[in-house]
Amino acid sequence: MMGRHGLGDTMGGASGDSNIYEERIIRDSGICGGEPVFKGTRVTLRTVLASLAAGDSAQEILADFPSLKAEDVQAAIAFAAASAEEDLPLPATPQIR
């Protein structure tokens, strides 16, 4: 099934698909100062997430960064979803009187 951004909807749940981004995003202190980058490139995760946040489509990102693959953009989205799942505070538990 295709997701809103035209990248197949394979993120059934962010926590179940962590290997989507773990296989594509790496950290190496010798590449871009240790910032997360896409394997085999010098394109940072931050750059792709910022492009997505600015409204760029996956196709625009791939055109701007020819070393990336569609799977890399999907991995960035999966990473962001997993990060949000971990970082968002739980809603307050209502007090029962």
C-alpha positions, 0 to 999 in steps of 0.5 A, spaced: 500 500 500 502 506 498 503 512 503 501 519 503 508 521 500 508 515 495 513 511 499 510 504 500 507 504 507 511 499 510 511 502 517 506 498 520 508 500 527 515 504 528 517 499 533 516 493 529 520 496 523 526 499 526 531 495 522 528 499 516 532 505 518 538 501 522 540 498 515 540 505 512 543 510 517 549 509 520 554 513 525 561 514 523 566 519 527 570 519 520 564 521 516 560 528 517 563 529 524 559 523 527 552 525 525 548 520 522 548 519 515 545 514 510 550 508 508 555 509 502 553 517 502 555 523 506 548 526 506 546 527 513 539 524 516 538 531 519 538 534 512 533 529 509 528 530 515 529 538 514 527 537 507 521 533 509 519 538 514 520 544 509 515 540 504 519 537 499 517 531 496 521 524 496 522 525 489 525 532 490 529 530 495 532 524 491 533 529 485 537 533 490 541 528 492 542 523 487 546 518 492 540 517 496 535 511 494 527 511 496 529 507 501 533 512 505 527 517 505 523 512 508 528 510 513 528 517 515 521 517 516 521 511 520 527 513 524 523 520 526 517 516 527 520 511 532 524 517 535 517 520 536 514 514 539 520 514 544 520 521 546 513 524 546 511 524 554 505 520 556 498 523 557 497 524 564 493 519 568 486 522 570 485 522 577 479 518 580 476 520 586 
